[in-house]
Amino acid sequence: MFTFKTRVRLYHTDAAGILFYSRIYNLAHDAYEEMLRHAGLDVRTIITKSDFLFPFVHSEADYRKMITVGEELEIRVNVEKIGKSSFTLLFRFINSNQEEAAVVKTVSVSVDKKSGQKIPLPEQLLRAILKLESEAVH
């Protein structure tokens, strides 16, 4: 598990100060990039120098509690599943009352950068995912 702390900013919300529905993905992606960095994968290096990418092919979000401007959130990222060429992550959004306010699930597939075709998870990516699966970070 990887843990990322953040605060809901005004630009994340609607006119009523409630998290705008699509902004949950911005917050999840911030946690995702930090998780990758922690696991030894630099997004910039992957994009510019690797021969593979791992785009999202599916995402879903469930909202369980209202999330409002200024609220502090802890995002707990867990590896749910590792396949031959894909992996699934769960992002649990925990509010200051230790309640699960939202859950985001993403599925990423490893693809060859030039052809766009699905490939087995590259060793570097698989090692990073397995590292995250086996440790708790606070």
C-alpha positions in Angstrom: 0.0 0.0 0.0 1.1 3.5 -0.8 -0.3 6.5 1.1 -0.6 10.0 -0.2 -2.0 13.0 1.7 -3.5 16.0 0.0 -6.0 18.8 0.4 -9.0 19.6 -1.7 -8.4 22.9 -3.5 -11.0 25.4 -4.6 -10.4 24.6 -8.2 -11.3 20.9 -7.5 -14.8 22.0 -6.5 -18.0 23.3 -8.0 -19.7 26.5 -7.0 -21.0 25.0 -3.8 -17.5 24.0 -2.7 -18.2 20.3 -3.3 -15.7 18.2 -5.2 -16.6 18.3 -8.9 -17.2 14.6 -9.9 -14.4 14.4 -12.5 -11.7 16.0 -10.2 -11.5 12.8 -8.2 -9.4 11.5 -11.1 -7.0 14.5 -10.7 -6.5 13.7 -7.1 -6.0 9.9 -7.8 -3.5 10.7 -10.6 -1.5 12.9 -8.2 -1.3 9.9 -5.8 -0.5 7.6 -8.8 2.5 9.7 -10.0 3.9 9.9 -6.4 3.4 6.1 -6.0 5.3 5.5 -9.2 8.1 7.8 -8.2 8.3 6.0 -4.8 8.5 2.7 -6.6 11.4 3.9 -8.7 9.6 4.8 -11.9 10.0 8.3 -13.2 7.0 9.2 -15.4 9.1 11.6 -17.5 11.8 8.9 -18.1 9.1 6.4 -19.0 7.5 8.8 -21.5 10.7 10.0 -23.1 13.1 7.0 -23.0 11.3 3.7 -22.5 9.9 1.5 -25.3 6.7 0.9 -23.4 3.8 2.8 -21.9 1.0 1.7 -19.6 -2.1 3.8 -20.2 -5.4 3.5 -18.3 -7.9 1.4 -20.2 -10.6 1.5 -17.6 -11.6 3.6 -14.6 -14.5 3.9 -12.3 -15.3 6.0 -9.2 -17.7 5.5 -6.3 -18.5 8.5 -4.1 -19.5 7.5 -0.6 -19.2 10.8 1.4 -19.3 14.4 0.4 -15.8 15.8 -0.2 -15.5 19.6 0.2 -13.1 22.4 -0.3 -10.3 22.5 2.3 -10.8 18.9 3.3 -7.7 16.9 4.0 -7.7 13.5 2.4 -5.5 10.4 2.7 -5.4 8.4 -0.5 -4.5 4.8 0.0 -3.3 3.1 -3.1 -3.4 -0.7 -3.3 -2.6 -3.2 -6.0 -5.8 -5.2 -6.5 -4.6 -7.4 -9.4 -1.6 -8.1 -11.5 -2.1 -9.8 -14.9 0.2 -10.8 -17.7 0.0 -7.4 -19.4 -2.2 -5.3 -17.0 -2.6 -4.2 -13.4 -5.5 -2.9 -11.4 -5.1 -0.3 -8.7 -7.6 0.8 -6.0 -7.4 4.4 -4.6 -9.3 4.7 -1.3 -10.0 8.3 -0.3 -10.1 8.6 3.5 -11.4 11.8 5.1 -10.3 13.3 8.4 -13.0 11.2 10.3 -11.3 8.1 8.9 -14.3 7.4 6.7 -14.0 6.1 3.2 -15.2 9.1 1.1 -14.6 7.7 -2.3 -13.0 4.8 -4.2 -11.4 4.9 -7.6 -10.4 1.8 -9.5 -8.1 1.9 -12.6 -6.8 -0.7 -15.0 -3.6 -0.1 -16.9 -2.3 -2.1 -19.8 1.3 -2.3 -20.9 1.8 -1.4 -24.6 4.7 -1.2 -27.0 5.3 2.6 -27.5 5.8 2.3 -31.3 3.1 -0.2 -32.3 0.5 0.5 -29.5 0.1 -3.3 -29.2 -0.4 -5.0 -25.8 2.8 -6.5 -24.4 3.7 -8.4 -21.2 4.4 -6.2 -18.3 8.0 -5.0 -18.6 10.3 -6.3 -15.8 10.9 -2.7 -14.6 7.2 -2.0 -14.3 6.4 -5.4 -12.7 9.1 -4.9 -10.1 7.7 -1.5 -9.2 4.1 -2.9 -8.9 5.3 -5.9 -6.8 7.3 -3.5 -4.5 4.1 -1.5 -3.9 2.1 -4.6 -3.3 4.4 -5.8 -0.6 5.0 -2.6 1.5 3.1 -0.1 3.5 4.3 3.5 3.2 3.1 6.4 5.4 
